[in-house]
Amino acid sequence: VVTEVNPVRAIEATMDGYRVMPMLEAAKTADIIVTTTGNIHIVDANHLEVLKDRAVIANSGHFNVEINIPALEAKAVAKRRMREFVDEYTYPDGRRVYLLGEGRLINLAAAEGHPASVMDMSFANQALCAEYVAQEGRGLQRKVYKVPEHIDKDIARLKLSSMGVQIDELTAEQEQYLAAWEAGT
């Protein structure tokens, strides 16, 4: 199930085969909720109120503000550490909710962070962008820029090569066709 506020993202999720519904509706039936938004109180007091017994909540999006932890603590009559990175909150009616990693980024708080197979691309991107700014910086305006496409493509090619993955290249005929407007319907 996906919950969403952006209609474009909601239709994308729907077309990808996910059920899309409001967060309050999803919270009533969810076994596990993982936030990934970068926003505050995605799981808020009204959602915490309707969670079923033994629901698990985790954050993979942004600091420890996506889940309203103060509201969870106010609702609970008891809190205990079940094991490292798992806290159980007991509601007055006996329902239990499990918060993972204290609501912090779960892949960092309760794991070993991002795997090297991902971080190598991230660091390559940062290094090549730093080089780009050093070389082109004088001609750039003071604003936020997207990573230049050629940098992303160079990193992707290098990573694919290191993994032994080969891909096709467009033929000259295909490139010419894509650049033209005369053909087609």
C-alpha positions as CSV (number, residue, x, y, z in Angstrom):
1,V,0.0,0.0,0.0
2,V,1.2,3.5,-0.8
3,T,-0.1,6.7,0.7
4,E,0.6,9.9,-1.2
5,V,-0.2,13.6,-1.4
6,N,1.0,14.1,-4.9
7,P,-1.5,13.0,-7.6
8,V,1.2,12.3,-10.1
9,R,3.1,10.1,-7.7
10,A,-0.2,8.4,-6.7
11,I,-1.1,7.6,-10.3
12,E,2.4,6.3,-10.9
13,A,2.0,4.0,-7.9
14,T,-1.4,2.9,-9.0
15,M,-0.2,2.1,-12.5
16,D,2.8,0.2,-11.0
17,G,0.2,-2.1,-9.3
18,Y,0.2,-0.6,-5.7
19,R,-3.0,0.1,-3.8
20,V,-3.1,3.8,-3.0
21,M,-5.1,5.1,-0.1
22,P,-5.1,7.9,2.6
23,M,-2.7,7.3,5.5
24,L,-5.5,7.1,8.0
25,E,-7.1,4.3,6.1
26,A,-3.8,2.5,5.6
27,A,-2.9,2.8,9.3
28,K,-6.0,0.8,10.3
29,T,-4.8,-2.3,8.6
30,A,-1.1,-2.0,8.3
31,D,1.2,-4.6,9.8
32,I,4.3,-2.5,9.0
33,I,4.5,1.2,8.1
34,V,7.8,2.6,6.7
35,T,7.9,6.4,6.0
36,T,10.1,7.7,3.2
37,T,9.0,11.2,2.6
38,G,11.4,13.7,4.2
39,N,8.5,15.5,5.9
40,I,7.2,15.9,9.4
41,H,4.5,13.8,11.2
42,I,3.7,11.4,8.3
43,V,2.6,9.0,11.0
44,D,0.8,11.5,13.3
45,A,-1.3,11.2,16.4
46,N,-4.5,10.3,14.5
47,H,-2.7,7.5,12.7
48,L,-1.1,6.2,15.9
49,E,-4.6,6.1,17.4
50,V,-5.9,3.5,14.9
51,L,-2.9,1.2,14.6
52,K,-3.7,-2.4,15.2
53,D,-2.0,-4.5,17.8
54,R,1.6,-5.3,17.1
55,A,2.0,-2.8,14.3
56,V,5.6,-2.0,13.4
57,I,6.6,1.6,12.4
58,A,9.9,2.7,11.0
59,N,11.3,5.7,9.2
60,S,13.6,5.6,6.2
61,G,13.1,9.1,5.0
62,H,14.3,12.0,7.2
63,F,15.6,12.4,10.7
64,N,13.3,11.3,13.5
65,V,10.4,13.6,12.7
66,E,8.4,11.6,10.2
67,I,6.8,9.6,13.0
68,N,5.2,11.8,15.8
69,I,7.2,10.2,18.6
70,P,6.0,12.6,21.3
71,A,2.4,11.7,20.4
72,L,3.3,8.0,20.6
73,E,4.9,8.4,24.0
74,A,1.9,10.4,25.2
75,K,-0.5,7.7,24.1
76,A,1.5,4.8,25.6
77,V,1.1,3.7,29.2
78,A,4.3,1.7,29.0
79,K,7.4,1.5,27.0
80,R,10.1,-1.1,27.0
81,R,13.1,-2.1,25.0
82,M,12.3,-5.4,23.4
83,R,15.8,-5.8,21.8
84,E,18.3,-3.4,20.3
85,F,16.5,-1.0,17.9
86,V,13.0,-2.2,18.9
87,D,10.9,-0.4,21.4
88,E,7.4,-1.6,22.4
89,Y,4.8,1.0,23.3
90,T,1.7,-0.3,25.1
91,Y,-1.6,1.6,24.7
92,P,-4.2,1.8,27.5
93,D,-6.3,-0.8,25.7
94,G,-3.4,-3.3,25.5
95,R,-2.5,-2.8,21.9
96,R,1.3,-2.8,21.3
97,V,3.2,-0.7,18.7
98,Y,6.8,-1.4,17.9
99,L,9.0,1.5,16.9
100,L,12.2,0.6,15.1
101,G,15.5,2.5,15.6
102,E,13.9,5.2,17.8
103,G,12.3,6.6,14.7
104,R,15.6,7.5,13.1
105,L,16.7,6.5,9.6
106,I,16.3,2.8,10.0
107,N,19.1,1.8,7.5
108,L,21.5,3.9,9.5
109,A,20.2,3.6,13.0
110,A,19.7,-0.2,13.1
111,A,21.9,-1.5,10.4
112,E,25.3,-0.9,8.9
113,G,24.3,2.0,6.6
114,H,24.3,1.9,2.9
115,P,26.2,-1.0,1.2
116,A,29.5,-0.2,-0.5
117,S,27.9,-1.2,-3.8
118,V,25.7,1.9,-3.5
119,M,28.1,4.2,-1.8
120,D,30.7,3.9,-4.4
121,M,28.3,5.5,-6.9
122,S,27.4,8.2,-4.4
123,F,31.0,9.1,-3.7
124,A,31.9,9.0,-7.4
125,N,29.0,11.4,-8.0
126,Q,30.2,13.8,-5.3
127,A,33.8,13.7,-6.5
128,L,32.9,14.3,-10.1
129,C,30.5,17.1,-9.2
130,A,33.2,18.7,-7.1
131,E,35.5,18.4,-10.1
132,Y,32.8,19.9,-12.4
133,V,32.3,22.9,-10.0
134,A,36.1,23.4,-9.8
135,Q,36.3,23.5,-13.6
136,E,33.1,25.3,-14.5
137,G,32.3,27.2,-11.3
138,R,33.2,30.7,-12.5
139,G,30.6,30.5,-15.2
140,L,27.8,29.2,-13.0
141,Q,25.1,31.3,-11.3
142,R,24.5,31.0,-7.6
143,K,21.7,28.5,-7.5
144,V,21.0,24.8,-7.1
145,Y,21.9,22.7,-10.2
146,K,21.0,19.1,-11.1
147,V,23.9,16.8,-11.6
148,P,24.9,17.1,-15.2
149,E,23.6,14.2,-17.2
150,H,27.0,13.3,-18.6
151,I,28.3,12.7,-15.1
152,D,25.4,10.4,-14.2
153,K,25.9,8.5,-17.4
154,D,29.7,8.2,-16.9
155,I,29.2,6.8,-13.4
156,A,26.5,4.4,-14.6
157,R,28.7,3.2,-17.5
158,L,31.7,2.6,-15.1
159,K,29.5,0.8,-12.6
160,L,27.9,-1.4,-15.2
161,S,31.4,-2.2,-16.6
162,S,32.7,-3.1,-13.1
163,M,29.7,-5.5,-12.8
164,G,30.3,-7.1,-16.1
165,V,27.0,-5.8,-17.5
166,Q,26.9,-4.8,-21.2
167,I,24.3,-2.6,-22.8
168,D,23.4,-1.6,-26.3
169,E,24.2,1.7,-28.0
170,L,22.0,3.6,-30.4
171,T,23.0,3.2,-34.0
172,A,23.6,6.3,-36.0
173,E,20.3,5.7,-37.8
174,Q,18.5,5.5,-34.4
175,E,20.1,8.7,-33.2
176,Q,19.1,10.5,-36.4
177,Y,15.5,9.3,-36.1
178,L,15.2,10.4,-32.5
179,A,16.6,13.8,-33.3
180,A,14.2,14.3,-36.2
181,W,10.6,15.5,-36.1
182,E,9.6,14.6,-39.7
183,A,8.9,10.9,-39.2
184,G,6.2,9.3,-37.1
185,T,2.4,9.7,-36.7
